[in-house]
Amino acid sequence: MKYTEYDEKLLDLIRNGCGNFMSLTLRMDDENKTLQPVGDRWRITDRRLQALRKKMMIAYSKSRQMWLVLDRSTK
């Protein structure tokens, strides 16, 4: 699986209200197993969240304690 597909799945989950890190990691477990069969699979989710944050596609809301997709149409 390419990271672009993985990222799109993450973005869809976040758009649909699943913005908690643990929930995202659990929902992406099958993809994580494909990308990293052994070891700490949650690290893939963490790396991709940080990559999306650096691209300014998502942001973490401390007050809501969840990831949010940024509205790029106003930028």
C-alpha positions as a LaTeX table, in Angstrom:
\begin{tabular}{lrrr}
\hline
Residue & $x$ (\AA) & $y$ (\AA) & $z$ (\AA) \\
\hline
Met1 & 0.00 & 0.00 & 0.00 \\
Lys2 & 1.28 & 3.44 & $-0.89$ \\
Tyr3 & 1.32 & 6.17 & 1.71 \\
Thr4 & $-1.06$ & 8.27 & $-0.39$ \\
Glu5 & $-3.74$ & 5.59 & 0.01 \\
Tyr6 & $-2.96$ & 5.28 & 3.71 \\
Asp7 & $-3.13$ & 9.06 & 4.14 \\
Glu8 & $-6.50$ & 9.23 & 2.37 \\
Lys9 & $-7.90$ & 6.58 & 4.70 \\
Leu10 & $-6.60$ & 8.52 & 7.70 \\
Leu11 & $-8.13$ & 11.75 & 6.39 \\
Asp12 & $-11.48$ & 10.04 & 5.78 \\
Leu13 & $-11.51$ & 8.65 & 9.31 \\
Ile14 & $-10.69$ & 12.07 & 10.77 \\
Arg15 & $-13.36$ & 13.78 & 8.62 \\
Asn16 & $-15.90$ & 11.28 & 9.92 \\
Gly17 & $-15.15$ & 12.09 & 13.55 \\
Cys18 & $-12.50$ & 9.51 & 14.41 \\
Gly19 & $-9.75$ & 11.93 & 15.43 \\
Asn20 & $-8.39$ & 10.26 & 18.56 \\
Phe21 & $-4.93$ & 8.72 & 18.10 \\
Met22 & $-5.81$ & 5.38 & 19.69 \\
Ser23 & $-9.01$ & 5.07 & 17.65 \\
Leu24 & $-7.14$ & 5.89 & 14.46 \\
Thr25 & $-4.44$ & 3.34 & 15.26 \\
Leu26 & $-7.01$ & 0.62 & 15.92 \\
Arg27 & $-8.97$ & 1.40 & 12.76 \\
Met28 & $-5.79$ & 1.37 & 10.65 \\
Asp29 & $-4.45$ & $-1.86$ & 12.17 \\
Asp30 & $-4.88$ & $-3.98$ & 9.02 \\
Glu31 & $-3.00$ & $-1.41$ & 6.93 \\
Asn32 & $-0.34$ & $-1.14$ & 9.63 \\
Lys33 & 0.17 & $-4.92$ & 9.58 \\
Thr34 & 0.69 & $-4.77$ & 5.82 \\
Leu35 & 3.27 & $-1.97$ & 6.05 \\
Gln36 & 5.06 & $-3.25$ & 9.16 \\
Pro37 & 4.43 & $-6.92$ & 9.97 \\
Val38 & 6.45 & $-6.84$ & 13.22 \\
Gly39 & 7.25 & $-4.20$ & 15.79 \\
Asp40 & 5.35 & $-1.14$ & 16.94 \\
Arg41 & 2.75 & $-0.76$ & 14.20 \\
Trp42 & 1.25 & 2.34 & 15.86 \\
Arg43 & 4.38 & 4.22 & 14.76 \\
Ile44 & 3.17 & 4.16 & 11.15 \\
Thr45 & $-0.01$ & 5.99 & 12.14 \\
Asp46 & 2.03 & 8.47 & 14.17 \\
Arg47 & 4.46 & 9.14 & 11.31 \\
Arg48 & 1.69 & 9.67 & 8.78 \\
Leu49 & $-0.24$ & 11.98 & 11.11 \\
Gln50 & 2.89 & 14.08 & 11.57 \\
Ala51 & 3.51 & 14.12 & 7.80 \\
Leu52 & $-0.06$ & 15.32 & 7.19 \\
Arg53 & 0.36 & 17.95 & 9.92 \\
Lys54 & 3.56 & 19.24 & 8.28 \\
Lys55 & 1.69 & 19.47 & 4.94 \\
Met56 & $-0.91$ & 21.56 & 6.84 \\
Met57 & $-3.67$ & 19.12 & 5.97 \\
Ile58 & $-4.56$ & 18.36 & 9.60 \\
Ala59 & $-4.08$ & 19.96 & 13.00 \\
Tyr60 & $-4.36$ & 18.70 & 16.54 \\
Ser61 & $-6.93$ & 20.46 & 18.72 \\
Lys62 & $-5.76$ & 20.44 & 22.32 \\
Ser63 & $-9.15$ & 21.63 & 23.56 \\
Arg64 & $-11.02$ & 18.83 & 21.73 \\
Gln65 & $-8.11$ & 16.37 & 22.11 \\
Met66 & $-8.41$ & 15.11 & 18.56 \\
Trp67 & $-7.07$ & 15.56 & 15.04 \\
Leu68 & $-9.03$ & 17.78 & 12.65 \\
Val69 & $-8.85$ & 18.11 & 8.87 \\
Leu70 & $-8.08$ & 21.69 & 7.89 \\
Asp71 & $-10.29$ & 23.42 & 5.34 \\
Arg72 & $-7.87$ & 24.08 & 2.50 \\
Ser73 & $-10.43$ & 25.90 & 0.34 \\
Thr74 & $-9.92$ & 29.13 & 2.31 \\
Lys75 & $-6.13$ & 29.17 & 1.89 \\
\hline
\end{tabular}
